[in-house]
Amino acid sequence: MVDFTVAIPTYNGEQRLPAVLERLRSQIIPTDFSWEVIVVDNNSHDRTSQIVTAFQSNFPCPLRYCLELQQGAAYARKRALSEAASELIGFLDDDNLPDSNWVTAAYRFAQAHSRAGAYGSQIQGEFEVAPSPELKPLLPFLALTDRGSQPLRYEPQQKTLPPSAGLVVRKQAWMLSVPAVTTLGGRVEGNMLTGEDLEVLAHIQRSGWEIWYNPEMKITHIIPAWRLEAAYLIPFFRGIGLSRFVTRMAGIQPSQRSLAFVVYLVNDLRKILIHLLKYGWRVQSNLAAACERELIWNSLVSPFYLWKKGYLQKQ
């Protein structure tokens, strides 16, 4: 019986993956603990497979490689779930550097919280270029999470969930709660539509499982300079907004979704009006305001966009 599985979905990660594997190779693990690491190559076109092979000969636990040809983070995570030999799967992105006790802290939290269907890490950013003060409100969207030094339960009414980076999922919770076919697949080339992780977590939480934040699981998220530039951030926030209808409705009981749709529609219109009164249409010189506009506007059009593109026909 494997106690814990670490899954690393990656796409063209040959430059980033070695640092993650080095951190995992240096984990402080109890002597009676059984664990494994699975690298899920999401159809890379670089030397990702060779990097994994090079690490396999000197690794403290089984290190496995599998290829998932269907593009998108959702498919890579589902593949990891089917490959994992453990009931607990801890997901690391290929730019996440876990502290030396991350695996042990993740496993112990599950033992202490039997109703935790999923729980996230404390994530600090390591920036190639320091973000400007105006961008500070946007940083949580880059999977940076610090909710203090004590464990915290995400309550359904708060409409907040942890990111997939550093997330641990209980396989039973996923299998019993998440539909076999989900709506969102994750960002792919030419399409920044995202939110596939929040869709899964919303289903798990709606089914009665608890979602937690565990500050003992510490991760450093490497953020390159280009991720703070308009060319990345504007499409990124557009993608978050366009996925909002799915991530919102997944956590709501079907009988209540019609009312929720109207409430969200009115609230998004209110936010757009407030934004226009504050900034007008002059947001070219304020990147944070431009990102906020993309998020609010595309949240409003999300259900219509998703229907037109055929995403909602999957439900």
Sine and cosine of phi, psi and omega as CSV:
sin_phi,cos_phi,sin_psi,cos_psi,sin_omega,cos_omega
0.00,0.00,0.80,-0.60,0.03,-1.00
-1.00,0.01,0.78,-0.63,-0.05,-1.00
-0.97,0.24,-0.56,0.83,-0.13,-0.99
-0.43,-0.90,0.65,-0.76,0.07,-1.00
-0.89,-0.46,0.76,-0.65,0.17,-0.99
-0.98,-0.19,0.82,-0.58,0.00,-1.00
-0.90,-0.44,0.75,-0.66,-0.02,-1.00
-0.85,-0.53,1.00,-0.07,0.15,-0.99
-0.94,0.34,0.68,-0.73,-0.03,-1.00
-0.54,-0.84,0.52,-0.85,0.09,-1.00
-0.71,-0.70,0.90,-0.43,-0.05,-1.00
0.78,0.62,0.78,0.62,-0.11,-0.99
-0.98,-0.20,0.35,0.94,-0.10,-1.00
-0.86,0.50,-0.50,0.87,0.01,-1.00
-0.99,0.17,-0.48,0.88,-0.08,-1.00
-0.99,-0.11,-0.55,0.84,-0.14,-0.99
-0.87,0.49,-0.64,0.77,-0.03,-1.00
-0.83,0.55,-0.63,0.77,-0.01,-1.00
-0.90,0.43,-0.61,0.79,0.02,-1.00
-0.92,0.39,-0.71,0.71,-0.01,-1.00
-0.91,0.40,-0.57,0.82,0.08,-1.00
-0.89,0.46,-0.67,0.74,0.04,-1.00
-0.90,0.44,-0.63,0.77,0.02,-1.00
-0.94,0.34,-0.56,0.83,0.05,-1.00
-0.91,0.42,-0.38,0.92,-0.04,-1.00
-0.98,-0.20,0.25,0.97,0.00,-1.00
-0.90,0.43,0.60,-0.80,0.09,-1.00
-1.00,0.00,0.94,-0.33,-0.15,-0.99
-0.85,-0.52,0.69,-0.72,0.09,-1.00
-0.87,0.50,0.48,-0.88,-0.09,-1.00
-0.91,0.40,-0.47,0.88,-0.05,-1.00
-0.99,-0.13,0.38,0.93,-0.11,-0.99
-0.97,-0.25,0.72,-0.69,0.01,-1.00
-0.92,-0.38,0.82,-0.57,-0.02,-1.00
-0.57,-0.82,0.18,-0.98,-0.01,-1.00
-0.53,-0.85,0.31,-0.95,0.07,-1.00
-0.79,-0.61,0.75,-0.66,0.04,-1.00
-0.85,-0.52,0.83,-0.55,0.12,-0.99
-0.99,-0.13,0.88,-0.48,0.02,-1.00
-0.98,-0.20,0.97,-0.26,-0.01,-1.00
-0.99,0.15,0.93,-0.36,-0.07,-1.00
-1.00,0.00,0.88,0.48,0.11,-0.99
0.93,0.37,0.70,0.71,0.00,-1.00
-0.94,0.34,0.35,-0.94,0.04,-1.00
-0.86,-0.52,0.41,0.91,0.00,-1.00
-0.83,-0.56,-0.45,-0.89,-0.10,-1.00
-0.99,-0.12,0.47,0.88,-0.03,-1.00
-0.82,0.57,-0.72,0.69,-0.04,-1.00
-0.89,0.46,-0.62,0.78,0.02,-1.00
-0.92,0.38,-0.57,0.82,0.04,-1.00
-0.88,0.47,-0.71,0.70,0.00,-1.00
-0.89,0.45,-0.69,0.73,0.01,-1.00
-0.85,0.52,-0.65,0.76,-0.02,-1.00
-0.90,0.43,-0.54,0.84,-0.01,-1.00
-0.99,0.13,-0.38,0.93,-0.13,-0.99
-0.89,0.45,-0.50,0.86,-0.09,-1.00
-0.96,0.29,-0.31,0.95,-0.05,-1.00
-0.62,-0.78,0.92,0.39,-0.04,-1.00
-0.76,-0.65,0.58,-0.82,-0.13,-0.99
-0.97,0.24,-0.08,1.00,0.03,-1.00
-0.51,-0.86,0.19,-0.98,0.08,-1.00
-0.84,0.55,0.80,-0.61,0.04,-1.00
-0.90,-0.44,0.92,-0.39,-0.10,-1.00
-0.93,-0.37,0.47,-0.88,0.04,-1.00
-0.86,-0.51,0.71,-0.71,0.14,-0.99
-0.63,-0.78,0.50,-0.87,-0.06,-1.00
-0.95,-0.31,0.84,-0.55,0.08,-1.00
-0.93,-0.37,0.93,-0.36,-0.13,-0.99
-0.99,0.16,-0.40,0.92,0.01,-1.00
-0.97,0.23,0.88,-0.48,-0.15,-0.99
-0.96,0.29,0.66,-0.75,0.04,-1.00
0.78,-0.63,0.65,-0.76,-0.06,-1.00
-0.88,0.48,-0.55,0.84,0.00,-1.00
-0.87,0.49,-0.65,0.76,-0.03,-1.00
-0.95,0.30,-0.58,0.81,0.05,-1.00
-0.91,0.42,-0.64,0.77,0.00,-1.00
-0.94,0.33,-0.63,0.78,0.07,-1.00
-0.89,0.46,-0.61,0.79,0.04,-1.00
-0.91,0.42,-0.66,0.75,0.05,-1.00
-0.87,0.48,-0.65,0.76,0.01,-1.00
-0.88,0.48,-0.67,0.74,-0.03,-1.00
-0.96,0.28,-0.46,0.89,-0.02,-1.00
-0.99,0.10,-0.43,0.90,-0.14,-0.99
-0.91,0.41,0.69,-0.73,0.05,-1.00
-1.00,-0.01,-0.11,0.99,-0.04,-1.00
-0.96,-0.30,0.36,-0.93,0.12,-0.99
-0.96,0.27,-0.37,0.93,-0.02,-1.00
-0.93,-0.37,0.81,-0.58,0.00,-1.00
-0.85,-0.53,0.88,-0.48,0.05,-1.00
-0.98,-0.19,0.86,-0.51,-0.06,-1.00
-1.00,-0.09,0.78,-0.62,0.14,-0.99
-0.85,-0.52,0.73,-0.68,0.18,-0.98
-0.97,0.26,0.26,-0.97,-0.06,-1.00
-0.98,0.21,0.08,1.00,0.13,-0.99
-0.87,-0.49,0.36,0.93,0.04,-1.00
-0.96,-0.27,0.84,-0.54,0.03,-1.00
-0.95,-0.30,0.96,-0.28,-0.05,-1.00
-0.98,0.20,0.55,-0.83,0.14,-0.99
-0.89,0.45,0.25,-0.97,-0.14,-0.99
-0.92,0.40,-0.31,0.95,0.01,-1.00
-0.94,-0.35,0.32,0.95,-0.10,-0.99
-0.88,0.47,-0.72,0.69,-0.03,-1.00
-0.89,0.45,-0.73,0.69,-0.01,-1.00
-0.89,0.45,-0.69,0.72,0.01,-1.00
-0.90,0.44,-0.60,0.80,0.01,-1.00
-0.91,0.40,-0.68,0.73,-0.02,-1.00
-0.92,0.38,-0.69,0.72,-0.04,-1.00
-0.90,0.43,-0.56,0.83,0.01,-1.00
-0.90,0.44,-0.64,0.77,0.01,-1.00
-0.90,0.44,-0.59,0.81,0.01,-1.00
-0.93,0.37,-0.53,0.85,-0.03,-1.00
-1.00,0.05,-0.26,0.97,-0.06,-1.00
-0.73,-0.68,0.99,0.13,-0.13,-0.99
-0.93,0.36,-0.33,0.94,0.01,-1.00
-0.99,-0.11,0.09,1.00,0.04,-1.00
-0.97,0.23,0.94,-0.34,0.06,-1.00
-0.98,0.18,-0.43,0.90,0.05,-1.00
-0.32,-0.95,0.45,-0.89,0.04,-1.00
-0.42,-0.91,0.58,-0.82,-0.11,-0.99
-0.96,-0.30,0.17,-0.99,-0.07,-1.00
-0.99,-0.14,0.24,-0.97,0.26,-0.97
-1.00,0.10,0.84,-0.55,-0.13,-0.99
-0.83,-0.55,0.88,-0.48,0.08,-1.00
-0.97,-0.26,0.52,-0.85,-0.01,-1.00
-1.00,-0.07,0.62,-0.79,0.19,-0.98
-0.90,-0.44,0.96,-0.29,-0.17,-0.99
-1.00,-0.09,0.72,-0.69,0.13,-0.99
-0.91,0.42,-0.61,0.79,0.07,-1.00
-0.76,-0.65,0.75,-0.66,-0.03,-1.00
-0.88,0.48,0.74,-0.67,0.01,-1.00
-0.93,0.36,0.56,-0.83,0.04,-1.00
-0.94,0.34,0.43,-0.90,-0.01,-1.00
-0.82,0.57,-0.57,0.82,-0.04,-1.00
-0.91,0.42,-0.37,0.93,-0.04,-1.00
-1.00,0.02,-0.13,0.99,-0.07,-1.00
-0.81,0.59,-0.67,0.75,0.01,-1.00
-0.90,0.43,-0.31,0.95,-0.04,-1.00
-1.00,0.03,-0.26,0.96,-0.17,-0.99
-0.88,0.47,-0.57,0.82,0.06,-1.00
-0.85,0.53,-0.44,0.90,0.04,-1.00
-0.94,0.34,-0.25,0.97,0.03,-1.00
-1.00,-0.05,0.46,0.89,0.05,-1.00
0.91,0.43,0.56,0.83,0.14,-0.99
-0.99,-0.16,0.82,-0.57,-0.14,-0.99
-0.67,-0.74,0.91,-0.42,0.11,-0.99
-0.68,-0.74,0.98,-0.20,-0.02,-1.00
-0.94,-0.35,0.47,0.88,0.08,-1.00
0.98,-0.18,-0.09,-1.00,-0.12,-0.99
-0.99,-0.13,0.03,1.00,-0.01,-1.00
-0.89,-0.45,0.54,-0.84,0.08,-1.00
-0.84,0.54,0.58,-0.82,-0.07,-1.00
-0.67,-0.74,0.73,-0.68,0.04,-1.00
-1.00,-0.04,0.76,-0.64,0.09,-1.00
-0.98,0.20,0.91,-0.41,-0.01,-1.00
-1.00,0.08,0.63,-0.78,-0.06,-1.00
-0.83,0.56,-0.60,0.80,-0.06,-1.00
-0.94,0.33,-0.26,0.96,-0.01,-1.00
-0.98,0.19,-0.30,0.95,0.03,-1.00
0.83,0.55,0.58,0.81,0.03,-1.00
-0.77,-0.64,0.67,-0.74,0.00,-1.00
-0.64,-0.76,0.38,-0.92,-0.02,-1.00
-0.97,0.24,0.35,-0.94,0.07,-1.00
-0.97,0.23,0.22,-0.98,-0.01,-1.00
-0.95,0.30,-0.41,0.91,0.04,-1.00
-0.89,0.45,0.85,-0.52,0.00,-1.00
0.96,0.28,0.34,0.94,-0.03,-1.00
-1.00,-0.01,0.68,-0.74,0.12,-0.99
-0.94,-0.33,0.75,-0.66,-0.02,-1.00
-0.85,-0.53,0.69,-0.72,0.12,-0.99
-0.99,0.11,0.85,-0.53,-0.10,-1.00
-0.83,0.56,-0.66,0.75,0.00,-1.00
-0.86,0.51,-0.66,0.75,-0.01,-1.00
-0.90,0.44,-0.67,0.75,0.02,-1.00
-0.91,0.42,-0.76,0.65,-0.10,-1.00
-0.90,0.43,-0.56,0.83,-0.03,-1.00
-1.00,0.09,-0.28,0.96,-0.17,-0.99
-0.90,-0.44,-0.55,0.83,-0.18,-0.98
-0.99,-0.11,0.76,-0.64,0.04,-1.00
-0.86,0.51,0.50,-0.86,0.02,-1.00
-0.87,0.49,-0.57,0.82,0.05,-1.00
-0.91,-0.42,0.92,-0.40,0.05,-1.00
-0.99,-0.14,0.19,-0.98,-0.12,-0.99
-1.00,0.10,-0.69,0.72,-0.11,-0.99
-0.99,-0.13,0.68,-0.73,-0.02,-1.00
-0.97,-0.25,-0.29,0.96,-0.05,-1.00
0.97,-0.25,0.25,-0.97,-0.04,-1.00
-0.90,0.43,0.68,-0.73,0.12,-0.99
-0.71,-0.71,0.18,-0.98,-0.04,-1.00
-0.85,0.53,0.82,-0.57,0.00,-1.00
1.00,0.06,-0.01,1.00,-0.02,-1.00
-0.54,-0.84,0.93,-0.36,-0.04,-1.00
-1.00,-0.04,0.21,0.98,0.02,-1.00
-0.86,0.51,0.81,-0.59,-0.11,-0.99
-0.74,-0.67,-0.28,-0.96,0.03,-1.00
0.99,-0.12,0.10,1.00,-0.03,-1.00
-0.90,0.44,-0.50,0.86,0.03,-1.00
-0.95,0.31,-0.66,0.75,0.02,-1.00
-0.93,0.38,-0.54,0.84,0.07,-1.00
-0.87,0.49,-0.72,0.69,0.01,-1.00
-0.89,0.45,-0.73,0.68,-0.04,-1.00
-0.91,0.43,-0.60,0.80,0.03,-1.00
-0.89,0.45,-0.65,0.76,0.06,-1.00
-0.89,0.46,-0.69,0.73,-0.01,-1.00
-0.89,0.45,-0.70,0.71,-0.01,-1.00
-0.92,0.39,-0.65,0.76,0.00,-1.00
-0.90,0.44,-0.43,0.90,0.00,-1.00
-0.99,0.14,0.01,1.00,0.07,-1.00
0.97,-0.24,-0.05,1.00,0.07,-1.00
-0.98,0.21,0.47,-0.88,0.03,-1.00
-1.00,0.03,0.55,-0.83,0.10,-1.00
-0.88,-0.48,0.76,-0.64,-0.13,-0.99
-0.79,-0.61,0.29,-0.96,0.22,-0.98
-0.92,-0.38,0.80,-0.60,-0.02,-1.00
-0.88,-0.48,0.97,-0.23,-0.06,-1.00
-0.93,0.36,-0.23,0.97,0.04,-1.00
-0.96,0.28,-0.30,0.95,0.06,-1.00
-1.00,-0.07,0.99,-0.15,-0.10,-0.99
-0.96,-0.26,0.68,-0.73,-0.04,-1.00
-0.68,-0.73,0.58,-0.81,0.17,-0.99
-0.96,-0.27,0.82,-0.57,-0.01,-1.00
-0.98,-0.19,0.89,-0.45,-0.01,-1.00
-0.98,0.18,0.85,-0.53,-0.05,-1.00
-0.86,-0.52,0.95,-0.32,0.00,-1.00
-0.95,0.31,0.27,-0.96,-0.08,-1.00
-0.88,0.48,-0.58,0.81,-0.09,-1.00
-0.92,0.40,-0.34,0.94,0.02,-1.00
-0.98,0.21,-0.07,1.00,0.07,-1.00
-0.95,-0.31,0.17,0.99,-0.02,-1.00
-0.99,-0.16,0.41,-0.91,-0.05,-1.00
-0.86,0.51,-0.58,0.82,-0.05,-1.00
-0.88,0.48,-0.46,0.89,0.07,-1.00
-1.00,-0.09,-0.70,0.71,-0.16,-0.99
-0.93,0.36,-0.63,0.78,-0.03,-1.00
-0.89,0.46,-0.80,0.61,0.07,-1.00
-0.89,0.46,-0.53,0.85,0.01,-1.00
-0.88,0.47,-0.75,0.66,0.00,-1.00
-0.95,0.31,-0.50,0.87,0.11,-0.99
-0.88,0.47,-0.69,0.73,0.00,-1.00
-0.90,0.43,-0.64,0.77,0.06,-1.00
-0.88,0.48,-0.72,0.70,-0.01,-1.00
-0.88,0.47,-0.71,0.70,-0.06,-1.00
-0.91,0.42,-0.39,0.92,0.02,-1.00
-1.00,0.04,-0.13,0.99,-0.20,-0.98
-0.85,0.52,-0.59,0.80,-0.04,-1.00
-0.87,0.50,-0.67,0.74,-0.01,-1.00
-0.93,0.36,-0.74,0.67,-0.07,-1.00
-0.93,0.38,-0.49,0.87,0.07,-1.00
-0.95,0.31,-0.75,0.66,-0.13,-0.99
-0.96,0.27,-0.44,0.90,-0.02,-1.00
-0.88,0.48,-0.47,0.88,-0.03,-1.00
-1.00,-0.06,0.09,1.00,-0.06,-1.00
-0.91,-0.40,0.66,-0.76,0.03,-1.00
-0.87,0.50,0.64,-0.77,-0.06,-1.00
-0.79,0.61,-0.60,0.80,-0.04,-1.00
-0.93,0.38,-0.30,0.96,-0.06,-1.00
-0.97,-0.26,0.01,1.00,-0.15,-0.99
-0.95,0.31,-0.54,0.84,0.01,-1.00
-0.89,0.46,-0.71,0.70,0.04,-1.00
-0.91,0.42,-0.68,0.73,0.00,-1.00
-0.88,0.48,-0.62,0.79,0.03,-1.00
-0.85,0.53,-0.72,0.70,-0.01,-1.00
-0.91,0.41,-0.69,0.73,-0.01,-1.00
-0.88,0.47,-0.72,0.70,0.01,-1.00
-0.90,0.43,-0.64,0.77,0.00,-1.00
-0.87,0.50,-0.74,0.67,0.00,-1.00
-0.90,0.44,-0.66,0.75,-0.03,-1.00
-0.92,0.40,-0.62,0.78,0.04,-1.00
-0.92,0.40,-0.64,0.77,0.06,-1.00
-0.89,0.46,-0.64,0.77,0.05,-1.00
-0.88,0.47,-0.70,0.72,-0.01,-1.00
-0.90,0.43,-0.61,0.79,0.03,-1.00
-0.90,0.43,-0.68,0.73,0.01,-1.00
-0.88,0.48,-0.71,0.70,0.01,-1.00
-0.88,0.47,-0.67,0.74,-0.01,-1.00
-0.90,0.44,-0.66,0.75,0.03,-1.00
-0.91,0.42,-0.65,0.76,0.03,-1.00
-0.91,0.42,-0.53,0.85,-0.05,-1.00
-0.99,0.14,-0.67,0.74,-0.12,-0.99
-0.89,-0.46,-0.27,0.96,-0.15,-0.99
0.90,0.44,-0.56,-0.83,0.07,-1.00
-0.98,-0.18,0.18,0.98,-0.09,-1.00
-0.99,-0.13,0.98,0.20,-0.01,-1.00
-0.89,-0.46,0.08,1.00,-0.06,-1.00
-0.88,0.47,-0.51,0.86,-0.04,-1.00
-1.00,-0.05,0.02,1.00,-0.04,-1.00
-0.77,-0.64,0.99,-0.14,-0.09,-1.00
-0.90,0.45,-0.63,0.77,0.00,-1.00
-0.89,0.46,-0.67,0.74,0.02,-1.00
-0.92,0.39,-0.61,0.79,0.03,-1.00
-0.90,0.43,-0.65,0.76,0.03,-1.00
-0.92,0.40,-0.66,0.75,0.03,-1.00
-0.89,0.46,-0.65,0.76,0.03,-1.00
-0.89,0.46,-0.69,0.72,0.03,-1.00
-0.87,0.50,-0.68,0.74,-0.03,-1.00
-0.91,0.42,-0.73,0.68,-0.07,-1.00
-0.93,0.37,-0.75,0.66,-0.06,-1.00
-0.89,0.46,-0.71,0.71,-0.05,-1.00
-0.97,0.26,-0.38,0.92,0.17,-0.98
-0.90,0.43,-0.62,0.78,0.03,-1.00
-0.90,0.43,-0.70,0.71,-0.09,-1.00
-1.00,0.05,-0.06,1.00,-0.09,-1.00
-0.76,0.65,-0.79,0.61,-0.06,-1.00
-0.89,0.46,-0.58,0.82,-0.03,-1.00
-0.96,0.28,-0.64,0.77,0.05,-1.00
-0.90,0.44,-0.74,0.67,-0.05,-1.00
-0.91,0.43,-0.60,0.80,0.04,-1.00
-0.92,0.39,-0.71,0.70,-0.03,-1.00
-0.88,0.47,-0.61,0.79,-0.04,-1.00
-1.00,0.10,-0.06,1.00,0.07,-1.00
1.00,0.01,0.06,1.00,-0.02,-1.00
-0.91,0.41,-0.63,0.78,-0.09,-1.00
-0.96,0.27,-0.25,0.97,0.05,-1.00
-0.95,0.31,-0.24,0.97,0.06,-1.00
-0.96,0.28,-0.37,0.93,-0.12,-0.99
-0.98,0.19,0.00,0.00,0.00,0.00
